[in-house]
Amino acid sequence: MKTSYYFSTRIREPDLNLVGVSNSYPKGLSWLKGMRTYKPFCPGWALVKDYKQGTISWQNYSEIYRNDILDKLDPERVLNDLGEDAVILCWEKPGRLCHRRLIADWFYDRLQIKVNEL
């Protein structure tokens, strides 16, 4: 399992198991044609808006995301749903604070699966 972002040139290879984890995604990109969306990982719009507008800190965002989303999921079932070869995608470029890294940490904490950036 890996993580990446929608505009990465590394996800343009054929036959990748691309999985979007955001409420929206860029339309019209040929390499996203076979992408699935995994709604249980998508943060609510209100949470995203509060963070983007600076109403809450990254620490607050992370705590809410973990409590409201990750803690309610069964990691074994999620792994089965996604597949071990999944590439988890969202909007943020590598190095920026992003919920896909929270997901990666969750997989490590719960299943000892190291999820690196592609």
N, C-alpha and C positions, 0 to 999 in steps of 0.2 A: 504494500500500500504506500502511496505517495501523496503529496499535496502539490498544488500549483495554482496558477491563475489563468483566467480566460484568454489572455492575450499572449501567453507564453508560446514561443516557437517550439518548445519541447513537447507540447501536447498535440502537435499536428501530425504525428506519426499515425499510420492506420492501425486499427484494431486495439486502441487503448480503451480501457474501461473507464470512461470519463463520467464523473458524478458531480453535478452542481449542488452546492449547499447554500445558495443564496436565493432570496425572494425573486430576483430578476437575473437575467443574464443577457449578454449582447446577442442581438438577433442578426442573422445573416452571415455568420462566420461558418464557413464550410466545415472546418474541423470540429465544430460542436454539433454537427448534424446527428450523431448517434448518442449524444450525451443524455444521461438520465438525471433527474433531479431527485434528491433525497430530502423530502420535506421535513422529516423529523429533526434534521440538523439546521434548518433555516431559522435564523433569528427573526422575531417579530419586527415589523416595520417600526413600531414605537421604540423598541430598544435601539435599533440602528439609528433612528432619527435623534434620540436623546444623546447617543455617543457622538455622532457626527456634528451635532450642534453644540457640543460641549456642556450639555446639561448634566451628564454623568461622566465620571472618569473611566479610564480603561479598567481600573481595578473593580469599579462598580459594575461595569458592563460584564466583565469576566465572571464575577460572582453570580450575577443574575443569569447569565447564559448557562453556567454550570448547574445552578439550582433549578432553573425552570426548564432546561432542555436536557442536558447531559445526564443529570442524576435520575431522570425519569426513564432512561433508556437501558435496555439490556445489551451490554457490549458484545456478547456472543451472537445475539440475534442480529445486531447491526452488522457485524463482520460477515455473517452469513448473507444478509441482504445485499451488501455492497460487493463482496468478493475480495479476496486477498490481493488482487491485482488492481483494485480501484485507485483512481487518481482523483482526489477530492479537490474540487475547484471552487473559487470565488473570485471576487473582483480585485482584491489587494495584491500588489506586487510583493515579492519576497522581501523580508526585512521590515515590513510595516506591521503594526499590530492588527491581528486578524483572527476571526473565530476559527478558521481552519487549523491554526496552531493550537487552539484550545482543544479541538477535536483530536489532533495528533497526540497531545499530552494525555488526554483521556484514554486513548487506546493504549498508551504506554502504561499509565497508572493501573488500568483495569486488566489488561491482557498481556502486558509486557511486550507489546508489538511496537517497535520503533518505526515511526512514520516520518520520513524525511521529505524535504522539498525535492521535486523532480529536477 
